[in-house]
Amino acid sequence: SFKKILLLMGPMILGLTVTQINTLADDLIAWWFSGSQEKGAFFELFGARIAYPMQRGSVSHLYYAQRLYQLPLGVLGISLATAIFPVMSADAARKDFAALRATVSKGLRGTIFVAVPATVGLIIVGRPLISAAFEHGRFTDNDTDMVVRTLGFYALGLCGYFTQHILARAFYSVQDSKKGEFRP
């Protein structure tokens, strides 16, 4: 029924938007804690003058790093999760939970098979990629250093982000998007 779809949809949407929520939170925190030409280098808190803890350009550094780590996530991770979803749904519809576990296991192994090389690749080619793509105009070698460092940390999370997309769809396939457990 439509009501059941709506009840399953809420947690599913939350599960699949964790990456975007994380990105938004990172951006807001960086914006709030970094100075700018408009805000200056200091802020006042309870009458005390405090220097912003993050340097100017932090929001931009995050933005560029986020775009780069989201490329393999979108092209590889979400594609893998989308491709395996009909198989998980068919297993769940047949109530063949052994097959579902095997399918989820294969999907998780596939995410590791794809995410680990993507992580290593982003870390290895990060500097030349960022330099070639962004280092022109006001974007300096120092900016490249900051984006490379940030990208390295985002890249380390790729396995988790890939896994999140597989598991969210697995729970949705068994119509259990709230409890987070498989029950045969």
N, C-alpha and C positions, 0 to 999 in steps of 0.2 A: 504494500500500500504506500501511498504518497507520504503519510506520516512517518512510516518506518524509514523511508529514504531520507527524509529530513533529519530524523534522529541519528542516522548513521553518518549523514553528510557533515554535521558540525565537527565532530572529532576528526573526521577524515581531512577536512579543510585545514584544521589546526595542525594536524600531523604533517601535511604536505607543504604548509607555509612556514614551517620552523626556520628554514633557511632564509626566507625573505624577512621574517620577524627579527632574526639574528642580525641580518645586514642592516635593517632599519635601526635597531638598537645600537649597533656599532657606530653608525653615522650620527645618530643623535648625541651619543656620549662624546664622540670626537668633536662635534660641533660645539657642544656646551663647554667642553674643557679646553678648547683651543682659541687663541686670540686671532684677531683679524684686523684689517686696516680700519674697519668700522668700530670694532669693539676695543681695539687697543691691545696692549700686552698684559694689562692688569684688570682685575675686577675688585669690587669692594664687597666684603662680607662682614656684617656686624661692625662696620667702621674700620676694618683692617684692609689694607691694600695688598692683594694677593696676586702673584703672577700666575697666568694660566699654565697648567701643568703640561699641556701639549703644545708643540710648536705650530706656527702657521703652516698651512698646507696639509695638515693631518687628515682633514676630511677628503681632500683630493687624493691623497695617497691611498686611503681606504677604498675610495671609489674605483680607482684604476686596478687595485689588487682584486677587488670583488668581481669586476668584469672578467678578469683573466681566470680566476678559479671557477667562476660559474660557466665558463665555456665547456670544459670537460664534463662538468656536472650536468649541464643541459643536454649536450650532444650524446654523451655516453651513459651517464647514470640514469637520467630520466627515461632515455630511450630503452635501456635494459629493463627498467621497472615496468614501463608501459608494455613492452613486448611479452613479459612473463605474466602480466596480470590476467589475461584471458585463461591461461593454463591454470593458474591458482584458483580462479573463479569456477572453472569447470570441475576441478578436484573438489572444491568446497561444495558445489551443487550436488555432486555425487556422494557427498559425505565420506569421501575417501581421504581421510586425514593422514594416512600413511603416505599417500601420493602427494598430498599437499605439503607435508613436512619435507619430502624429498625435493619437490619443486622449489620450495622456499630455500632449502639448503643449496640447491644448484644455483639459484639466483644470488644468494649471498656469496657463494664461491666465485660466481661470475663478477660480482661487484669488486671483490678483492683482486681478481685477475685483471680487471680494468682499472680500478682506482689506484692501486699501488704504482703501476707504471705511469699513470697520469700524475700522481703526486711527485714521483721522482723526476718525471719530465718537466713539470712546472718549476721544480727547484733548480734543475740543471740548466734549462734554457730561459729561466726567468729574466736574468740580466740582459742577455742579447735581445730577447723578445721585447722587453719593456723599453730598452734603449732605442731599438729600431722603430717601435710603434709610437712612443710618446716623447722621446728626448729631442725636442725642437722648440723654438720660441722661448718661453719662460720656464719650460720644464728642463731642469738641470741634471747633472750627474748626481748631485745630492738627492734630488727627488727620485731618481732611479734607484739609489741605494735604499731609500725609505720604502718604496713600493716593493722592491725585491724582498726586503725583510718581512713586510706585511704579507706578501704573497706566500712566502714560505710557511708562515703559520696557518694561513687559510688552506694551503695545499695539504698540510698535515691532517686537516679535518675532512678531506674528500671521502675517505673510506666510510666515515660516520654519516656523511650526507648521502652517499650512494645507498648505504644500508637503510637509512631512514625511509627512502622512497620504496624500497622493496617491502619492508615490514609494514608500512602504512597500508599498502595495497593488500598485503597478506591478511591483515586484520579486517579490512573492508570485505575481502572475499568471503570470509566466514561470518560476516555481518556482526562483528564484534569490534567496533572501533572505540569502545570505552574501556573495557577491562584490560585489554592488552595481553590476552592469553589464548592459546588454542585449547579447546576442549572437544575431544572426540565424542 
